[in-house]
Amino acid sequence: MSHKFTFYNTLSRKIEEFNPREEGKVSMYTCGPTVYHFAHIGNIRTYIMQDVLIKALGYAGYDVKRVMNITDVGHLSSDADTGEDKMLAGAKREHKTVMEIAKFYTDAFFKDFDAVGNKRPDVVEPATNCIPEFIHMVEVLLEKGYAYVAGGNVYFDTSKLQDYYVFSSEVEKEQLQVGVRDDVEEDTNKKNKTDFVLWFTKSKFEDQALKWDSPWGVGYPGWHIECSCISMKHLGEYIDIHCGGVDNIFPHHTNEIAQSESYLGHEWCKYWFHSNHLNDKSGKMSKSKGAVLTVSVLQEKGYDPLVYRFFCLQSHYRKPLEFSYEALDQAAQAFNKLVKRVSELKEDGAVDTAAKEKFEENFRDAVSNDLNTSMAITVLYDVLKADINDATKLALVESFDKVLSLDLLGHAKAVSEGPSVDPELEKFILDAIERRANAKKAKDFATADAIRAELLEKGVEIKDTREGVKWQLI
């Protein structure tokens, strides 16, 4: 029996109780990366929140099957079907083939995706694997009168729909039309401003690296059609939840719904889950700003990738989150304190089942209430403060980490066992502590401070306690 689960459905613009088509099972599709460059930490925030959604659904008793695409063709530099193919731009930038670029950045993406504790999707499908499916869908849309050929390209005709702007109010429609469409070069082949490309032919780019034969000439698919076809290939004619970032809502997800439901003749996806932007002080993170801040870069700067996950979990997925190194440092301090508290717990007897079930219910309520991750973390702190034995606390930490995925027990074990230290370094540390003690006895505080500074330079922190001087590697 599944627990009641609610989250904000972008399609209805309200928090709804989730009811899948099949009892206890969830079919989920998430938009994957366009692998022309590194995924920045803003992209990774979206995947962290999707991962928490999947694990929270699992915690509430659902069995989730998740499919994700890899865009390795067809995504242009403007989402409005103009500009250059992002993959081709990446290949030119790095003097590699498009497939070399795709392989390199797919591997880099999953390295960072894994590092922050995410579970890999059940199916990952590159767009270039599905050309026959794309062509078939375009053929059906043409047959049904939802598409037309112009200038060699095939376009979806948005005027054939009763409501193209399924995610938006009347006021937003005008803003979306102006904001997305007026600042880009106009495609004169389009009958309507909002029409979008289903299949490009050589009339678009003579130098396109990846191209295939089709009934309309040699060419390649439009970006939007990829997700519809890959989803249907692996999940069938209906999906329960479609995920993405808020920047996917228009035009990408709007276009996915238009073509999918015109092709199928029925509703395609009932629930839409969108995560908000990660901003820095200058605004939304993006790849166009130059240097790309990735999880790997954070690691090189000495941050545990799971500290970044913890930073994201402290905020709600629907709110913009501002990144700064000061904020990440605060998250690191809180995370390290949390790990230390867990490391001090002892296996002391039997688990109190009644207490464990009560706290698990509190945790389930938090994550099932529009994915309230900050409240879920509060429940974890409540457990650590509670008047229950350590065995029960450890069992609850392990239970909660099925969703939080912060590897708290693994980190705590590492703290308890302490880092392995080179014997020569250990001898140097102990000698330095003794020299400092002698200097303090002689009231030579300048030398004592100099020895402390010398140890810090070697990554060793010392603390004077009642039990004597304690040291640790930092």
N, C-alpha and C positions, 0 to 999 in steps of 0.2 A: 504493500500500500504506500503510495507516494504522499509526501507531506505537501500541504498547500504552499504554492510558490507564486510570488508576484514580481513583476518588473515592468518598467515603463516601455510601452509599445509605441514606437515612433509613428506607426501607421494610424493608430487611434488617438494619439497624443494624450494618453493617460496611463496610469499604472493599472495593469490588469492581472487577474488571476490566470495563470498559465494552464491551459488544458490541451495536451497534445492530441493528435488524431488517433494515435494508438496508445491505450492505457499503459503507463509506465515507461514508454519508449519515446525518445526525442530524436528527430532528424534535424541536423543543424548544418548550415552552410556558412562559411566565413570567407570574405574576400582576402586573398593572399597578396603577397608583395609583387610589385613590378620590379623584376630583378635586374635593373640597369645601374643600381648604385646601392650603397649600404643602407640598411634600415636604421633610421635615427631613433633615439630613445622615446620620441613621441609616438612613432609607429609601434614600438615595442610596448608602450603603455596600453595601447588598444588590444594587443594580443594577450597581455597579462590579464586584463579585465575579462576578455573572452574565456581565458583559461579558468579564471575563478568562477565564471558563470557555469561552465561545464562541470567543474568539480562540485559546485554548490548544488547543481541539479542532481549530481550523483549522490551527494550527502542527503538530499531530500528523497532519495529512493528511485530516481530515474536512471534509465540506461540510455546514454547519449552516443549517437553515431555522428561524427563530425567530418565534413569534407571541406577541403580548402584547395583553391587553385594557385598556380604560380603563373603570373602573366609574363610570358617570354616573347610575346609578339602583340602588336596592335594597339598599345596604349600610347596615344599621342601626347605631345607636351602640353596641349590644352585638352581638358576633359570634353571640350565642345567640338571634337573631331578636327582640330586644326593644329598646325605646327608639325613638328617632326616626331617620328616614332621614337619613344624614349630609349628603346633597346638599341636602335641604330645610332642614336646620339651617344650612348654609352660606348658602343663599339668604336666609333670614330675617335672619341675622347681618349681611349686607351689603346688604340691601334690593335684591336683584337677582333675576332669574329663575334657575331651576335651570340652564337652558342657558347663560346668561351666565356663571354660576359655573363650569360645566364647561369652557367655552372658555377662560376666564381662567386657571384652575388647570392645565389641560392644557398650555397654552402655557408657563406658568411652570415646570411639571415638565420639559418637554423642553429649556427653556433651561438648567436646571441639569444635566440628564441629559447634554446635549451638552458642556457646559463641562468636565466631568471626563473627557472623552476616550472616552465610550461610543459604540458604533455603534448606530444606530437599528434596532429590530427590522424584519424583512422585512415583517411585517404588524402593524399596530396597529388594533384594532377596538373602537369604543365599544359598550358593552352595548346602548344604545338602538337600534343598527342591527339587532339580532338577535332581536327580539320573536317573529317567527314560529317561529324555531328553538327558543326556550325553550318556547313553547306546545306544539310538537310533542313535545318530550322529555317534558313533563309528561303529555301524553295517553298516550304509550307506557308510562310508569311506572304510570299508573292502570290501563291495560289489563292489564299484567303482574302487578298486585296488589302493587306496591311502594309505592303511594301511596294516600292517602285524602283525601276532602273533609270538612272539619269547620269549622263557624262561617264558612262561605264561603271559607275558605282551603284550599289544597292542601298536604298535608304528606307528607314521605317517611317511611315506616314502617321504622324501624331494626330492629324486632324480626324482620323478614323475612330479615335477614342472618345468616349463620353467624358471622361475626366483623366487627363494626362497627369495633372499635378496631384497625385494621390496623397502625398505627404504634407500638402501645404494649404493654408487658408487663402482666401481671395487676395488679401493684401500681399501675402508672401509671393503669390504667383507673379505679380508685377515686379517685385524686387528681384526674384529669381531670374525672370526673363531679361531684365536689364543687367543684373550683376554678372550673370554667367555668359550671356550671349553678345552683348554690345561691345565688349572690349577686345574681341578677336576678329580676325579676318573673316569675311563672309564667304560661305560656300554657295556659289550661285546655282548649283545643281539642285539645291533643296527647294521643295515647294513651300514648306513652312519653316519658320525660323527655328523651331524646336525639333525638327526632324533630325534623325541621327543615322550614322552609317552602320550598316550590317556587314557589308563586304566592300573593301577597297580593291580597285584594279590598278593597273599600271598608270592610269590617268592621274593617280595621286602622287606616286613617287617612282621615277624610273629606276632609282638606285636602291630600292627596298631589298634588303638582304634575304629575307625569308618570304617566299611566295609559292603559291600552289595553284594548280589548274582548278577552274570552277566553271559552271555553266555561263558565267558572265565575263570570263576572261581570267588571265593569270592575276592573282592578287593575294590578299590576306584578310583575316576577319577584323571587324571592328571590336573595340575593347569590351563593350557592354555584353555582347552575345556570349562571350566566354563563360561568364559565371552562370548564366541560365542553362547552357548546355551541359557544363560539367556537373552542376547540381542535379539535373535530370538524369544524367548518365549513371550516377551513383546512388541517388536517393529517390528517384522516381518522380511522378507528376506532382507530388505535394511535399513541401517541407514545413517543419514546425517553426523554426527560428532561423532568421538570416541576420548575420552580424557584420559590423563594419565600423569605421570611424564616422563622425558626423559629416566630414567632408565628402563621404560617399553618397550621402542622401540624395543630393541633386548635382549633376544629372544621372550619375551611375545607377543608383538603386531605382530611381524613377524609371529609367530606361529598361532596366532588367524586368520590372513588373510589366511595363507596356508590352514588351516582346514576348515574355513568358506566358502571360494570360491570353494574349491574342493567339499565340501558337496552341495553347492547351484548350482554350475555351472555358476555363474555370479559374477560380481563385488559386493562386500558387502557394503563397506563404502568408500565414496569419500574423506572425509576430516578428517585429523588427527591433533589433537591439543595437544601439549606437553609443560608442564611447566618445567623450569630449576631447578637445585638444590638450596637448601639453604645450604650454607657452614658456618662453624665457622672457627676460625683461623687455626685449624688443618686439615681442609678439609670438605668433605661432611658429613652432619649429618647422623648418622645411629644408629640403635638399638644395633649393635654389640659392640659399644664402652663402654657399661656399663650403667651409669645413663642416663635416657631418659628425655630430656628437653621437657616438654609438655606445652600446653596452661594453664592447671591447675596449673602447677608449677609457670608459670609467674604470674598467679593470686595470688598465695600464697605470691609471692614476692611484691605484691602491684600494679601490672600492670593491667590496663583495657585491656581485650582481644581485644577490638576494636582498641586499640593503636597498637597492633601487626598487625591487618588488615591494618591500615593506613600505617605502616612501609612497608608492602608488596606492597601496591598500589603505593607507591612512586617510585617503581622500575618496569622495564619491565619484563613481565612473561618469556620471552625467554632468559633473562640474569641471570647468577648465582648471587645470592644475599648473601652478607656476613653478618651474624648475630653477633652482640656484644651487651652487655648491654649498652655501650656508645651510640651506634647507636639507640637502643630502647629508651634510655632516651631522645635523641634529637627528636625522633618521638613523644614521650609523650609531650615534651614541645610544639612542633608545633601543636599537636592535641589540647592541652589545650588552646592555644592561639586562635586557630580556633573556638573552642567551645565558648570561651569568646566573640569573635567578633559576633558570631551568637546570643549569649544571650543578646547582647546590642541592637539588632534590635527590632523595635517596630511595632505593627500592625497599620499602619498609612494611612488608605485610601484604594483606589482601586488598584488592580494589573494592571500594564502597560502591556497589552497583547502583544503588538508588541515587546517590549524590552524582555519580557519573552521568546517569540518564537525565537528571535535572539540568545539569550544565550543558549537556549535548542538545537538549531541547532549546535552551536559551540561544545557543550558537546557531542552531538550525533556523530558529525564528529570525535571527539577525540576517543571515545570508539569503534567506528566502523572502525577505522584505526589501525588494528592489535592490538586492545585492549590497546590503549595508555593511561593507567590509570594516569600516572604522568601529562600528558597534561590535562586530565579530571579534576584533582585536581587544576591545574593552572586556568582552566576556572571558577572553584568555587571561587578562590581568586579574579579573575577578576570581578566577580559578586559583591563580598563584597566591592571592591574598586569603583565600577561603580557609575555614577551619576544617580541613579534611586532610587525610594522610598523604604523604608524598607519592605513594604508589598510585593513588587515584589521580593526583595532579599529573603525573607522568603519562598515565593512560589517556587523560583528556588532551594533553599537549599533542600526543601522537594522533588522536582522533581529529582534532581541529586542523592539524597540519595536512590532512588529506585534502583540504580546501585551500588553506593559506599557502602551503608548499614553500615554507621558509626554512625547511631542514633544521628545525630547532633542536631536535635530539642529536643530530649529527654534529652541529656546531657545539652543543653543550658537551658532548663526549670529547671533542677536540680540546675544549677549555679545561675539562677535568683532567685529561691526560697530560695537558701542557704540550707546548711545541717541543720537538726534538731539537736539542741545542748541541752545537759543535763543542766537544770537550775543551778545546783550547779557548773558545769564547767564554765558556762557563768558568774556567779557571781565571781568565782575565776579569770577569764580572766580580767573582768572589774576592779576588785580590784588591780590586778597586773599592769594593764596599769596606774592606778592612782598612785600606789607606784613608778612606773618607772618615771612618770611625776614629782613627788615630788623630786626624787633622782636627776633628770636632773636639776631641778630648783636650787637644793643645790650644783650643779656642782659635784655630786658624781657619776661620769660616770661608775666607776667600778660596783657599785650596779645596775645602769641602765642596763649595759650589762649582769649582772648576772640574772636579771629578764627576759630579752629577752631570754637568754639561758634556763631558767626554763620553759618558755612558749613553746619554741621549743621542749623541752623534752616531753611535753604533747601534741605535735602535733599541736601547734598553732603558726602561723607566723604573725608577726606584721609589719606594714609599716607606716612610718611617712609621711603624706601627708599634703597639704595646708588645707584640710578640717579636719585635726586632725589625730589621730592614727586609722588605719583600721586594722582589724584582720580577719584571715581566718584559717579554719582547713586544715591541709595538710596530 
